[in-house]
Amino acid sequence: MSDTLKRIYLSSPHMSGHEQKYINEAFEQNWIAPLGPNVNELENILAKYCNVKHASALSSGTAALHLALIMLGVNSGDEVLVSTFTFSASVNPIVYQGAVPVFIDSEKETWNMDPDLLRKALVERKKNGTIGKVKAIVVVHLYGMPAKMDEIMSVANEYKIPVIEDAAEALGSTYKGQALGSFGRMAILSFNGNKIITTSGGGALLSNDETLISKSRFLATQARDNAPHYQHSQIGYNYRMSNVLAGIGRGQMEVIDERVQQRRANGVFYKKAFENIECLQVLEEPSSDFFSNRWLTTMLINENKTKVTYSDIQVALEKYNIESRPLWKPMHMQPIFSSYPSVLNGTSEQLFKTGICLPSGSNLSETDRENICNVIKSCF
Ligand SMILES: *Cc1c(COP(=O)(O)O)cnc(C)c1O
């Protein structure tokens, strides 16, 4: 049966129809390079949309985070406090730098970094005299849900530790009316194929600090000194975004608000479909201060009220060629990261055990959504 059904993905690329025009321009002008008008224009559009002064378009969100850490001086033996409930790309660049990730668990309302645990980690380090090793805090806005930024920023400011927002999943989300990506010293975005908009692969770094953004462009183009010959005084990277791909980004940004609205409509649909199934709880914003782009709709299955697990639901959906996925497995539980320090409260482990991500593309049809809900309801 599943062979004959068109696969429904968790989150697949959704073109606007405006992309080709900018790609053609790049070809006509022969800007087939990691610089050019599409790159410049995409940077302007992103900065404006996220309410920051500057943006640099890069080859991936991971590259953006790597450069952010380098510019904050993160080096061998330093510590970076990071959400444990996230995708590995939030952590890998910390390890590229030879630094130590310190995993901070989630609070229950947004599932993001718990400000109290963040404080606990900093208090402990102050007491031990190792606070000087803490070079940055990477706070993730997971599934598009804003973290509790007032509380996070207030703790970070108290200890004078710079914050990098990992807004890879959160373009279009706001906290107290302010765009995510505009709270920290820097922020990263991702335009990977599964994100709310895509350039097939790409990312960006955001900041109000022009020095940081121009430095990121310098580092991302092999750190070439200002000289007639090729001269290098620093290690560089090949992390810039191609002008062809930036054209896709321009076309995608023309419909970003529509995409946010479509993803949020999925969340509303699922919420309503399951409102009479007591053991299913779709994640919603804790208050009107939080506005999520609902990149993915997620829900928890209350294990005290049913024997059905996320894996039962996943198997049932797969029979109809519908993709679903457990929530992110916390980083402190990952084989590669399990030896690093962590400050835990059990929340992310519990979420991982009982949660599931539902198909959430902006291109889902009404029929797709109904079919998905019917399959899930049939499990109960
Ligand atoms: C996708 C993602 C990244 C990495 O972005 P890439 O562009 O794929 O390198 C980083 N953090 C989170 C939370 C992500 O979901």
The ligand as an SDF file (V2000), in Angstrom:
LIG
                    3D

 15 15  0  0  0  0  0  0  0  0999 V2000
   19.5100   22.8790   11.0630 C   0  0  0  0  0  0  0  0  0  0  0  0
   20.0640   23.2800   12.3580 C   0  0  0  0  0  0  0  0  0  0  0  0
   21.3670   23.7600   12.4850 C   0  0  0  0  0  0  0  0  0  0  0  0
   22.3880   23.7050   11.3960 C   0  0  0  0  0  0  0  0  0  0  0  0
   22.0960   24.3020   10.2270 O   0  0  0  0  0  0  0  0  0  0  0  0
   22.7580   23.7680    8.8520 P   0  0  0  0  0  0  0  0  0  0  0  0
   22.4260   24.8700    7.9020 O   0  0  0  0  0  0  0  0  0  0  0  0
   22.0820   22.4860    8.5180 O   0  0  0  0  0  0  0  0  0  0  0  0
   24.2170   23.6260    9.0680 O   0  0  0  0  0  0  0  0  0  0  0  0
   21.7880   24.2250   13.7220 C   0  0  0  0  0  0  0  0  0  0  0  0
   20.9870   24.1940   14.7860 N   0  0  0  0  0  0  0  0  0  0  0  0
   19.7360   23.7230   14.7260 C   0  0  0  0  0  0  0  0  0  0  0  0
   18.8880   23.7450   15.9460 C   0  0  0  0  0  0  0  0  0  0  0  0
   19.2330   23.2190   13.5110 C   0  0  0  0  0  0  0  0  0  0  0  0
   18.0020   22.7120   13.4640 O   0  0  0  0  0  0  0  0  0  0  0  0
  1  2  1  0
  2  3  1  0
  2 14  2  0
  3  4  1  0
  3 10  2  0
  4  5  1  0
  5  6  1  0
  6  7  2  0
  6  8  1  0
  6  9  1  0
 10 11  1  0
 11 12  2  0
 12 13  1  0
 12 14  1  0
 14 15  1  0
M  END
$$$$
